[in-house]
């Protein structure tokens, strides 16, 4: 995997770190995660339990809540970049 893009936002880098720590990914560093690559079904090999754990971690850290719409959640969890956009939009609504 390649290292961080120079245009990775600070929020994307923070979320990459959260993914690694919350899911206890021992062989992965935040720099290994590509912002626009799929989180699930890709190189990280995450499953539905990981999705739940990541959702809880995002809620604790950023106060975001997943919706009842599975398709919408799928879009939010598509990549680190889409998660960062979701968190940022939530923060904008609160701010």
C-alpha positions as CSV (number, residue, x, y, z in Angstrom):
1,X,0.0,0.0,0.0
2,X,1.1,3.5,-0.6
3,X,1.7,6.2,2.0
4,X,-0.5,9.1,2.8
5,X,-1.6,11.4,0.0
6,X,-0.2,14.9,0.3
7,X,-3.8,16.1,0.1
8,X,-5.1,13.9,2.9
9,X,-7.0,16.2,5.3
10,X,-6.2,16.3,9.0
11,X,-9.6,14.7,9.7
12,X,-8.9,11.9,7.3
13,X,-5.6,11.2,9.0
14,X,-7.3,11.3,12.4
15,X,-10.0,8.8,11.2
16,X,-7.3,6.5,9.8
17,X,-5.7,6.5,13.3
18,X,-9.1,5.8,14.8
19,X,-9.6,2.9,12.5
20,X,-6.2,1.4,13.5
21,X,-6.7,1.9,17.2
22,X,-10.4,1.1,17.6
23,X,-10.1,-2.1,15.6
24,X,-6.7,-3.0,17.0
25,X,-5.2,-3.5,13.5
26,X,-1.7,-4.7,14.6
27,X,-0.2,-5.0,11.1
28,X,-1.6,-1.8,9.7
29,X,-0.5,1.8,10.3
30,X,-2.6,4.9,9.4
31,X,-0.2,5.6,6.6
32,X,-1.1,2.2,5.0
33,X,-4.8,3.3,4.5
34,X,-5.6,5.0,1.3
35,X,-8.3,7.7,1.8
36,X,-10.4,6.9,-1.2
37,X,-10.0,3.1,-1.1
38,X,-12.9,1.0,0.1
39,X,-12.8,0.3,3.8
40,X,-14.7,-3.0,3.5
41,X,-14.1,-5.7,1.0
42,X,-10.7,-4.2,0.3
43,X,-7.2,-4.5,1.7
44,X,-8.2,-4.1,5.3
45,X,-10.5,-7.1,5.2
46,X,-13.0,-5.6,7.7
47,X,-16.3,-7.2,8.5
48,X,-19.7,-6.2,10.0
49,X,-18.4,-6.5,13.6
50,X,-15.6,-4.1,12.6
51,X,-18.3,-1.7,11.2
52,X,-20.2,-1.7,14.4
53,X,-17.0,-1.1,16.5
54,X,-16.0,1.7,14.1
55,X,-19.4,3.2,14.4
56,X,-19.2,3.3,18.2
57,X,-15.7,4.8,18.0
58,X,-16.9,7.5,15.7
59,X,-19.9,8.3,17.9
60,X,-17.7,8.5,21.0
61,X,-15.0,10.7,19.4
62,X,-17.1,12.9,17.1
63,X,-20.7,12.6,18.4
64,X,-21.9,11.3,15.0
65,X,-24.7,8.7,14.9
66,X,-25.4,6.2,12.2
67,X,-28.8,6.4,10.5
68,X,-31.4,3.7,10.3
69,X,-30.9,3.6,6.5
70,X,-28.4,0.8,5.7
71,X,-27.8,2.3,2.2
72,X,-26.9,5.7,3.7
73,X,-24.6,4.1,6.2
74,X,-22.9,2.1,3.4
75,X,-22.2,5.4,1.6
76,X,-20.7,6.9,4.8
77,X,-18.5,3.9,5.4
78,X,-17.4,3.5,1.7
79,X,-13.9,5.0,2.4
80,X,-12.0,7.2,4.8
81,X,-12.7,10.2,2.6
82,X,-16.5,9.6,2.8
83,X,-16.3,9.0,6.6
84,X,-14.4,12.3,6.9
85,X,-17.0,14.1,4.8
86,X,-19.8,12.6,7.0
87,X,-18.0,13.7,10.2
88,X,-17.3,17.1,8.9
89,X,-20.9,17.7,7.8
90,X,-22.1,16.6,11.2
91,X,-19.6,19.0,12.9
92,X,-20.8,21.8,10.6
93,X,-24.4,21.2,11.6
94,X,-23.4,21.4,15.3
95,X,-21.2,24.4,14.9
